[in-house]
Amino acid sequence: MKDNHPDPVVVGKYPTEFEAALVRNMLVEAGIPSQTAGGMTAGFRAETPGMVQVLVPGEFAEVAREMIAEQKANPDS
C-alpha cells in the first residue's frame, strides 16, 4: 500500500534518541522531511519505557523505508 498523503507516517522505531536521530539525519540529508517523536519515553525517562519513532510525510514513506532497509543491510556504507 502506498501512502500518498502529507500526514506523518512512522517509518522506524528505535530504543534511543541517538539511534532515531541518526536515521532522521540520513533521511533529511536525502531531502526527506522527517522528525522524531517519543524521546521522553525512551530508555528510563518514564515509568514505562517506549521507543523513539521516526516520522515522515506519507508521500515519502516508501522511499524512507527503502533507505532504512538498505542502511540496515549495509551498516558500514
Contacts in CASP RR format, 6 or more apart in sequence:
PFRMAT RR
TARGET T0000
AUTHOR 0000-0000-0000
METHOD contacts of the structure
MODEL  1
MKDNHPDPVVVGKYPTEFEAALVRNMLVEAGIPSQTAGGMTAGFRAETPG
MVQVLVPGEFAEVAREMIAEQKANPDS
2 62 0 8 1.000
3 9 0 8 1.000
3 58 0 8 1.000
3 59 0 8 1.000
3 61 0 8 1.000
3 62 0 8 1.000
4 58 0 8 1.000
4 59 0 8 1.000
5 57 0 8 1.000
5 58 0 8 1.000
5 59 0 8 1.000
6 57 0 8 1.000
6 58 0 8 1.000
6 59 0 8 1.000
7 57 0 8 1.000
7 58 0 8 1.000
8 35 0 8 1.000
8 55 0 8 1.000
8 56 0 8 1.000
8 57 0 8 1.000
8 58 0 8 1.000
9 55 0 8 1.000
9 56 0 8 1.000
9 57 0 8 1.000
9 58 0 8 1.000
9 61 0 8 1.000
10 53 0 8 1.000
10 54 0 8 1.000
10 55 0 8 1.000
11 27 0 8 1.000
11 34 0 8 1.000
11 54 0 8 1.000
11 55 0 8 1.000
11 56 0 8 1.000
11 61 0 8 1.000
11 64 0 8 1.000
11 65 0 8 1.000
11 68 0 8 1.000
12 20 0 8 1.000
12 23 0 8 1.000
12 53 0 8 1.000
12 54 0 8 1.000
12 65 0 8 1.000
12 68 0 8 1.000
13 51 0 8 1.000
13 52 0 8 1.000
13 53 0 8 1.000
13 54 0 8 1.000
14 20 0 8 1.000
14 23 0 8 1.000
14 42 0 8 1.000
14 51 0 8 1.000
14 52 0 8 1.000
14 53 0 8 1.000
14 54 0 8 1.000
15 42 0 8 1.000
15 43 0 8 1.000
15 50 0 8 1.000
15 51 0 8 1.000
15 52 0 8 1.000
16 42 0 8 1.000
16 43 0 8 1.000
16 52 0 8 1.000
17 36 0 8 1.000
17 39 0 8 1.000
17 42 0 8 1.000
17 52 0 8 1.000
19 52 0 8 1.000
20 36 0 8 1.000
20 39 0 8 1.000
20 42 0 8 1.000
20 52 0 8 1.000
20 53 0 8 1.000
20 54 0 8 1.000
21 36 0 8 1.000
23 34 0 8 1.000
23 54 0 8 1.000
23 68 0 8 1.000
23 71 0 8 1.000
24 34 0 8 1.000
24 35 0 8 1.000
24 36 0 8 1.000
24 54 0 8 1.000
26 67 0 8 1.000
26 71 0 8 1.000
27 34 0 8 1.000
27 54 0 8 1.000
27 56 0 8 1.000
27 60 0 8 1.000
27 64 0 8 1.000
27 67 0 8 1.000
28 34 0 8 1.000
30 67 0 8 1.000
32 56 0 8 1.000
32 60 0 8 1.000
32 63 0 8 1.000
32 64 0 8 1.000
32 67 0 8 1.000
33 56 0 8 1.000
33 57 0 8 1.000
33 60 0 8 1.000
34 54 0 8 1.000
34 55 0 8 1.000
34 56 0 8 1.000
34 60 0 8 1.000
34 64 0 8 1.000
35 54 0 8 1.000
35 55 0 8 1.000
36 52 0 8 1.000
36 53 0 8 1.000
36 54 0 8 1.000
36 55 0 8 1.000
37 52 0 8 1.000
37 53 0 8 1.000
37 55 0 8 1.000
38 50 0 8 1.000
38 51 0 8 1.000
38 52 0 8 1.000
38 53 0 8 1.000
39 45 0 8 1.000
39 52 0 8 1.000
40 46 0 8 1.000
41 48 0 8 1.000
41 49 0 8 1.000
41 50 0 8 1.000
41 51 0 8 1.000
42 49 0 8 1.000
42 50 0 8 1.000
42 51 0 8 1.000
42 52 0 8 1.000
43 49 0 8 1.000
43 50 0 8 1.000
54 64 0 8 1.000
54 68 0 8 1.000
56 64 0 8 1.000
71 77 0 8 1.000
END
